[in-house]
Amino acid sequence: MYRLLYPLRTFLIVSGHEETNVMTADWVTVLSMKPFMVGVAIAPKRYTHKLIEECKEFVVAVPSVDMLKDAWIAGTISGPKKLEKLAITFIESEKVKVKSIKEALANLECKLVDKQSYGDHTFFVGEVINYTYNKDAFPNNMPDLKHKFLAHVGLEKFATFSEQIYEAG
């Protein structure tokens, strides 16, 4: 059962050129540091899947708990109708045509470099060609947990990370 891997960080995936769409995704991972690449698993029935295939790019936005309502809407309503219900602000990205999210703690602008089908999902691989971020949320290139990065526990339950840091060694 895949829920045994939870809680997982929650992200917002933005797609589309002519029209903007956003969906919530937990299945996002770093694949390479040089070049910087990320992967996201998306079901073919999702509208975002279609837009990424058409546009060949996407943005991975990092939400905080302040964006929980938007993350929930983006993950439970399909298609462009949900945009009317969102409180987020889409802004121009610097290197891709897909929009970024102003309120996000970070936005990673990705060019699609590969896609493979695995079971009931497609794994999209994007090279991160640009990123923007809230400097207060990432001092010294480390996440400041006071900014309450969002994690999905399961169903409608979410959490943030404790500010307690443990060091190994």
N, C-alpha and C positions, 0 to 999 in steps of 0.2 A: 504494500500500500504506500503510495507516494507521500502521504501525509506524515509518514515517519521521518521525513527529511525537514519538516517544518519545526520552528518558524523560519521563514525565509524573508529576506529583504524584499520590499515592494518597490516597483518602479513604474513609471508612466512611459509608454512607448508612443511617440508622436509620428504620424505618417501622412503622406499626401502632399501634392504640389498645388493643384487647382483648388482642392478642398482639404481642410485640415481635419484629421481624426486623431483621437488619443484613446488608448486602452491601458488598463492596468495589467502588469505582468510580474510574476514572482520568479519565473524561470529564466533568469538573466545571469550570465557569468562572464568573467574575464577569461579569455582564451590565450592571449599573448601580450607581453609587455612591449616587444619590439618586432614588428610594428604592434601598436596598441590595438587589440581586437577584442570585441565582445560578441557573445552569442545570445540569442533570445529564441525560445521555443513558442510558437504561435500556431493554434489550430487553423486549418484551412478555411473553416466556416467563419472565421473572424474577418470583419471588414478591413482591419489593419493588415491582415495577411495579403489581401488583394492589392492594397495601396503600396505596400513595400515591394511586391513583385512588379508593379507598374513603375514606381519611381526610382527603385534601386537605391534608396537611402531611407534613413530613419533617425530619430533622436531618442536617446534614453535619458529621461528626466528623473532626477532623484528627489522624491517628495519628503516632506517632514510630516509629523502628525497634524500640523496645522492644515494640511491638504487632505486629510482623511476623507471628508465628505466627497471631494472631487475624485479621489482614488476609488471610492466605492461606486460612484456614478459611472466613472469610466470603465469599471470592471463588470458592471451588471447591466448596462444598457448598451446595445449594439447600434452602430451606425451614427450618422451625423446629427440625428435629432438630439442626442445627449448634450451637444455643445451648448444648447440653450440653457441647460440646467447647471453648467459648470461655472465656478467663480474664478477660474484661472485665466490668465492673460497670455495669449500667444504673441510672441515677438519674433522678429526676423533672426534667423541663425546667421552666423558669420561665413560658413563655408558650404552649407547645403541649402537647398530650397525649402526643405521641411522646416516648419516653425519650431522654436524652443518655447519653454514655459518660464515666464518671468519669475514666478513665485518659487520655482524649484531651487533646491540647494545646489544642484549642478545640472548641466545639460551636456550630453556627449553626442556630438554630431557624427553620424556614421554613414559611410558608403558601403553598400552591399557588395561583398566579395565572394560569397558562397551561400548556398542553401541546400539542405538535404532533408528528405522526409524520413522520419523515424516514427513508426506507429501512427498515432493519430495527430501528430504535430509536425510542423516544419521547423527545422533549426536554421535560423537566419544568422549569418556571420557578417558582422560589420567592422570595417576598419575605422577607428575613431580618428577623424582627420582634424577635429577641433573640439575644444571643450571650454565651457565657461562655468564659473562656480562662485558661490558666496564665500568670500575670503574669510569671514568670521567662522563659517562652518567647517573650514579645513585649514586651521593654522598649522604651519610647519608640515604641510602635506599629510596631516592626520585628521580624521573626522573628530570634531568636537561633539561629543554625545549630548551636550546640553541642547543641541539643535533638534533632537528627537527624530532621528531617522526612522522611517516607518518600516515595520516588519509585519508580515501576515502570519497569524497563528493558524487560521483555518476558518472557513465559512465567513461570517461577518465580524470576526474577532481579529484585532490588530494589537500590536505592542510597540514599544520603543525600547531602546537599550539602556540598561543601568549605566550610570556614570562611573561605577566602580570598574577600574581597570586592573587586570591581573598580569603580572610579568612572569614569564617563564625564565628559569635560570638564575 
